Amino acid sequence: MRLKIRHKTEYAYDAPVAYALQRLRLYPRSSAVQKVDSWTIGIEGAREQVRFVDHLGNDTRLVSVEGEPHTIVLTAEGEVETFGRDGVSGPHRGFAPLWLFLRETGLTGAGPRVEALIGGLQGGEALDRLHRLMAAIGERVAYTLGATDAQTSAEEALANGSGVCQDHAHIFIAAARRMGFPARYVSGYLKLDDTDEQAASHAWAEAHVDHLGWVAFDCSNGISPDERYVRLAVGCDYRDAMPISGIRHGSAEERLAVRITVEQ
């Protein structure tokens, strides 16, 4: 499937910004599940300082702003050809060792609720156990916008019984790691069936399975990602893979607007 994507993020301030530095992970990379045919990142009101591939294999750009601009506009857009591989993206590659993805983080710690979740998932083949884990998360944590925020951990989302794709991914990662599978967070885009316009990007999880490599699971939709998905970045949790992150100094009030279109 060939997908055309446009991701526009606009920051508006009521006063000049003393200084801001933002990290962009907005450039998808070609892999076994996708081929990037064209992609650009437009930057208005800021300037790119450096670009590099980080230790997790993510294309990363640092942009800074200071002084006059009251508006910063970041526009990532292009076309990506995707391939259906039943969620399997293949062997582990890159600088980060596989054991890194067994390490708990503040957002993916496994406490008593995660332990209870995986209690009934013992036995059976690896893929079967992981698919049952995905289904269990979807049953126990309802998809509810606004129920959580970027700081909500896997344990907290399980306690709430509601959350969004970020929470589903964190719960899956925490549980899969406790079950002995290296697991990681994936940020990206999803072509929806009923609309091309979206207010946010998407996220899912991957677990590493012997003889298969990385296999993806989208608990929010109850499937392994197919050709409707485009990968942006991976990490141990949301903080490693979020499309835009950064710091800002000064007292200016910020307003954020995001518009994403994903169309075939």
Sequence and secondary structure as in RCSB ss.txt:
>XXXX:A:sequence
MRLKIRHKTEYAYDAPVAYALQRLRLYPRSSAVQKVDSWTIGIEGAREQVRFVDHLGNDTRLVSVEGEPHTIVLT
AEGEVETFGRDGVSGPHRGFAPLWLFLRETGLTGAGPRVEALIGGLQGGEALDRLHRLMAAIGERVAYTLGATDA
QTSAEEALANGSGVCQDHAHIFIAAARRMGFPARYVSGYLKLDDTDEQAASHAWAEAHVDHLGWVAFDCSNGISP
DERYVRLAVGCDYRDAMPISGIRHGSAEERLAVRITVEQ
>XXXX:A:secstr
 EEEEEEEEEEEESS EEEEEEEE      BTTEEEEEEEEEEESSEEEEEEE TTS EEEEEEEEES SEEEEE
EEEEEEE   TTEEES  SSS GGGGGS  TTS   HHHHHHHTT  SS HHHHHHHHHHHHHHHSEE TTS  T
T  HHHHHHHTEE HHHHHHHHHHHHHHTT  EEEEEEEE  SS SEESS EEEEEEEETTTEEEEEBTTTTB  
 TTEEEEEEESSHHHH SEEEEEESS  EEEEEEEEEE 
